[in-house]
Amino acid sequence: MKGRWVLLLSSAFLVFCLNVPGAYADKEPLQSQVLNYVGKTYGGVQDPEYVSYDQALRDYMVKRIKQKFGVELDPKKYSGFDLLEIEAVLRCRKSDEPLDIFLKMFPKQQ
């Protein structure tokens, strides 16, 4: 009797573990582009690898902010790290607070 429960729970756990990664695979293909840069070091902000990393991060963050908060931002105006901070502010701000006040805090790139 105890062996049946262990077998049943083990098989249910195995089915769950096999289905979860497949469910998330189609939702965020841009994240894999950002993850390609994990663990790399750069010579500076002028390094071509850093520039491509920042562009991938910008594209990913703009898409994620639009999906979660419905706010459209231009990836050319903000750095990838500014977009990470903007997302954090959007999570913490009150729903009745205007967004423009917070966006003025972040420097826009030219």
QUINORJO-V614097 format. One record per residue. RES is the residue in three letters. NEAR is the number of other ideal C-beta (glycine too) atoms within 8 Angstrom. Layout:
BEGIN
<<RES | NEAR> <RES | NEAR>>
END
This chain:
BEGIN
<<MET | 4> <LYS | 5> <GLY | 6> <ARG | 7> <TRP | 8> <VAL | 8> <LEU | 8> <LEU | 8> <LEU | 8> <SER | 8> <SER | 8> <ALA | 8> <PHE | 8> <LEU | 8> <VAL | 8> <PHE | 8> <CYS | 8> <LEU | 8> <ASN | 8> <VAL | 8> <PRO | 8> <GLY | 7> <ALA | 8> <TYR | 8> <ALA | 6> <ASP | 5> <LYS | 5> <GLU | 8> <PRO | 6> <LEU | 10> <GLN | 8> <SER | 8> <GLN | 10> <VAL | 11> <LEU | 7> <ASN | 7> <TYR | 10> <VAL | 5> <GLY | 3> <LYS | 7> <THR | 3> <TYR | 9> <GLY | 6> <GLY | 6> <VAL | 6> <GLN | 6> <ASP | 9> <PRO | 5> <GLU | 9> <TYR | 12> <VAL | 10> <SER | 9> <TYR | 13> <ASP | 10> <GLN | 10> <ALA | 13> <LEU | 13> <ARG | 14> <ASP | 11> <TYR | 13> <MET | 14> <VAL | 13> <LYS | 9> <ARG | 10> <ILE | 14> <LYS | 11> <GLN | 6> <LYS | 8> <PHE | 8> <GLY | 5> <VAL | 8> <GLU | 6> <LEU | 11> <ASP | 7> <PRO | 11> <LYS | 5> <LYS | 7> <TYR | 13> <SER | 8> <GLY | 12> <PHE | 7> <ASP | 10> <LEU | 16> <LEU | 10> <GLU | 9> <ILE | 15> <GLU | 13> <ALA | 8> <VAL | 10> <LEU | 13> <ARG | 6> <CYS | 5> <ARG | 9> <LYS | 4> <SER | 4> <ASP | 3> <GLU | 8> <PRO | 4> <LEU | 9> <ASP | 6> <ILE | 8> <PHE | 12> <LEU | 8> <LYS | 6> <MET | 6> <PHE | 10> <PRO | 4> <LYS | 6> <GLN | 7> <GLN | 2>>
END
